[in-house]
Amino acid sequence: MPIKLWWEDENQTIFYWHFEGLWTWEEFHTYLPAASEAQRSARHRVDVILDMRQTDYLPPAAVTNVRQALSAMPDNVGMLVLVGPNIFVKAALALFASLYRESAKKFTMVETLEQAHDLIYARR
């Protein structure tokens, strides 16, 4: 499976998306309802890690699909931390930020998982 997701901690404060190899927006949107429901059911702030370190791929139409995903995101989601984004992901996020400044404020990019955790814990 090119996309896997799970709670990273017992307290359900960090939700983890792992991307590997080639993946599609169709696969992403298949998982999105379950992820949103899990995050919503936590009833407290949930930060999300999107681990891109094992993929060099970003499917076409990223801006449209990210916007659609954000519209389904529960209100209790805090930060969205992209780990190890490649140049295509960085460019897509820059374009997204130029079009949707407020929505883009939730995103942060880091290179390592340790940096993601440090950032999340520092901003809580």
Contacts in CASP RR format, 6 or more apart in sequence:
PFRMAT RR
TARGET T0000
AUTHOR 0000-0000-0000
METHOD contacts of the structure
MODEL  1
MPIKLWWEDENQTIFYWHFEGLWTWEEFHTYLPAASEAQRSARHRVDVIL
DMRQTDYLPPAAVTNVRQALSAMPDNVGMLVLVGPNIFVKAALALFASLY
RESAKKFTMVETLEQAHDLIYARR
1 20 0 8 1.000
2 19 0 8 1.000
2 20 0 8 1.000
2 21 0 8 1.000
2 22 0 8 1.000
2 23 0 8 1.000
2 24 0 8 1.000
2 27 0 8 1.000
2 55 0 8 1.000
3 17 0 8 1.000
3 18 0 8 1.000
3 19 0 8 1.000
3 20 0 8 1.000
3 23 0 8 1.000
3 27 0 8 1.000
3 28 0 8 1.000
3 31 0 8 1.000
4 17 0 8 1.000
4 18 0 8 1.000
4 20 0 8 1.000
5 15 0 8 1.000
5 16 0 8 1.000
5 17 0 8 1.000
5 18 0 8 1.000
5 31 0 8 1.000
5 34 0 8 1.000
5 35 0 8 1.000
6 15 0 8 1.000
6 16 0 8 1.000
7 14 0 8 1.000
7 15 0 8 1.000
7 16 0 8 1.000
7 38 0 8 1.000
8 14 0 8 1.000
8 15 0 8 1.000
8 16 0 8 1.000
8 49 0 8 1.000
12 38 0 8 1.000
12 42 0 8 1.000
12 44 0 8 1.000
12 46 0 8 1.000
13 42 0 8 1.000
13 44 0 8 1.000
13 45 0 8 1.000
13 46 0 8 1.000
13 47 0 8 1.000
14 46 0 8 1.000
14 47 0 8 1.000
14 48 0 8 1.000
14 49 0 8 1.000
14 117 0 8 1.000
14 120 0 8 1.000
15 35 0 8 1.000
15 38 0 8 1.000
15 39 0 8 1.000
15 46 0 8 1.000
15 47 0 8 1.000
15 48 0 8 1.000
15 49 0 8 1.000
16 48 0 8 1.000
16 49 0 8 1.000
16 51 0 8 1.000
17 31 0 8 1.000
17 35 0 8 1.000
17 48 0 8 1.000
17 49 0 8 1.000
17 50 0 8 1.000
17 51 0 8 1.000
18 51 0 8 1.000
18 54 0 8 1.000
19 50 0 8 1.000
19 51 0 8 1.000
19 52 0 8 1.000
19 54 0 8 1.000
19 55 0 8 1.000
20 54 0 8 1.000
20 55 0 8 1.000
21 54 0 8 1.000
21 55 0 8 1.000
21 56 0 8 1.000
21 57 0 8 1.000
22 55 0 8 1.000
22 57 0 8 1.000
23 55 0 8 1.000
23 57 0 8 1.000
23 59 0 8 1.000
24 59 0 8 1.000
25 59 0 8 1.000
25 61 0 8 1.000
25 65 0 8 1.000
28 65 0 8 1.000
28 69 0 8 1.000
29 65 0 8 1.000
29 68 0 8 1.000
29 69 0 8 1.000
32 69 0 8 1.000
32 72 0 8 1.000
33 72 0 8 1.000
36 72 0 8 1.000
36 73 0 8 1.000
36 74 0 8 1.000
39 46 0 8 1.000
39 48 0 8 1.000
39 73 0 8 1.000
39 74 0 8 1.000
39 76 0 8 1.000
39 77 0 8 1.000
40 74 0 8 1.000
40 76 0 8 1.000
42 76 0 8 1.000
43 76 0 8 1.000
44 76 0 8 1.000
45 76 0 8 1.000
45 77 0 8 1.000
45 78 0 8 1.000
45 124 0 8 1.000
46 74 0 8 1.000
46 76 0 8 1.000
46 77 0 8 1.000
46 78 0 8 1.000
47 77 0 8 1.000
47 78 0 8 1.000
47 79 0 8 1.000
47 80 0 8 1.000
47 81 0 8 1.000
47 120 0 8 1.000
47 124 0 8 1.000
48 77 0 8 1.000
48 78 0 8 1.000
48 79 0 8 1.000
48 80 0 8 1.000
48 81 0 8 1.000
49 81 0 8 1.000
49 83 0 8 1.000
49 113 0 8 1.000
49 116 0 8 1.000
49 120 0 8 1.000
50 80 0 8 1.000
50 81 0 8 1.000
50 82 0 8 1.000
50 83 0 8 1.000
51 83 0 8 1.000
51 84 0 8 1.000
51 113 0 8 1.000
52 82 0 8 1.000
52 83 0 8 1.000
52 84 0 8 1.000
52 85 0 8 1.000
52 86 0 8 1.000
52 89 0 8 1.000
53 83 0 8 1.000
53 84 0 8 1.000
53 113 0 8 1.000
55 86 0 8 1.000
56 86 0 8 1.000
56 88 0 8 1.000
57 88 0 8 1.000
58 86 0 8 1.000
58 88 0 8 1.000
58 89 0 8 1.000
58 92 0 8 1.000
59 65 0 8 1.000
62 89 0 8 1.000
62 92 0 8 1.000
62 96 0 8 1.000
63 92 0 8 1.000
63 95 0 8 1.000
63 96 0 8 1.000
63 99 0 8 1.000
66 92 0 8 1.000
66 96 0 8 1.000
67 96 0 8 1.000
67 100 0 8 1.000
67 103 0 8 1.000
70 100 0 8 1.000
70 103 0 8 1.000
70 106 0 8 1.000
77 106 0 8 1.000
78 106 0 8 1.000
79 106 0 8 1.000
79 108 0 8 1.000
79 119 0 8 1.000
79 120 0 8 1.000
79 123 0 8 1.000
80 106 0 8 1.000
80 107 0 8 1.000
80 108 0 8 1.000
81 107 0 8 1.000
81 108 0 8 1.000
81 109 0 8 1.000
81 110 0 8 1.000
81 116 0 8 1.000
81 119 0 8 1.000
81 120 0 8 1.000
82 89 0 8 1.000
82 93 0 8 1.000
82 107 0 8 1.000
82 108 0 8 1.000
82 109 0 8 1.000
82 110 0 8 1.000
83 110 0 8 1.000
83 111 0 8 1.000
83 112 0 8 1.000
83 113 0 8 1.000
83 115 0 8 1.000
83 116 0 8 1.000
84 109 0 8 1.000
84 110 0 8 1.000
84 111 0 8 1.000
84 112 0 8 1.000
85 93 0 8 1.000
85 109 0 8 1.000
89 109 0 8 1.000
90 109 0 8 1.000
93 104 0 8 1.000
93 107 0 8 1.000
93 109 0 8 1.000
96 103 0 8 1.000
96 104 0 8 1.000
96 107 0 8 1.000
97 104 0 8 1.000
97 107 0 8 1.000
108 119 0 8 1.000
110 116 0 8 1.000
110 119 0 8 1.000
END
